[in-house]
């Protein structure tokens, strides 16, 4: 569930630096927490778009 929410936020706001800041704010988590979760779930920009559209 958490992975899907992160992927949707990144698909909506983008994977640029400012997009990640907006995604973290939308998820109500810090930017460093977002980066840790991206590493944990092995999510990248392309992965998020594919993951959300399926």
URTA-V133440 format. One line per field, one symbol per residue. phi: phi as a letter, one per 20 degrees, with the letter a starting at -180 (. if undefined). A space follows every 10 residues. Layout:
BEGIN
phi=???
END
This chain:
BEGIN
phi=.fgfffffff ffendfgfff ffffffemcf fffffffffg elecgfffff fffe
END
